[in-house]
Structure formats: structure tokens, C-alpha cells
């Protein structure tokens, strides 16, 4: 569970990141879940955009992907959201 200070730091880092995934009309499938897991393992922090024609809104998509990838939702703003999952073997982001 992230503290408010950790969440604030992650929001600041995520503001410089590009959106690397999109949730569209095909929804959230196994392939997307696996790609997000792989990205989280490498980067620890990913930004995802939910398109207007998607069956989910950003909050729903964030919740589903966080549960599927065992990550945490850092923030949801408009149609974008940020997920975080610490890599125990090779941490990229120092939250101290």
C-alpha cells in the first residue's frame, strides 16, 4: 500500500512519462494484461490511456488492470491512469 508521499512522488515521475498503452473497443484481454505486466516489471510505472470507444471508463479500466497485474493505481485523471508495481529483484524507482 502506497503512502500519500509515495503516491505524490510517483505522480510527479509519471507526469514526464509517455502513455505506452491504450484500452480500446477490444477491452482488456490476456495479451494486454501480459504486456502491462512485462512493462511494470521493467519500468515499475506505466501510463495508460482509455479511448472514447472503450467499454470501460478510466477508473474501471485502472481497477481491472491493477487487480489482474497485482499493481497499484497511482492516479486516474480524465481518460488516463497510472499503475505502479515495485520490482523486488531490480527496483527502478526509489520511494524513500
PyMOL commands that set and color helices and strands:
alter all, ss='L'
color gray80, all
select helices_A, chain A and resi 4-14+30-43+58-69
alter helices_A, ss='H'
color red, helices_A
select strands_A, chain A and resi 21-23+45-50+72-77+80-84
alter strands_A, ss='S'
color yellow, strands_A
deselect
rebuild
show_as cartoon
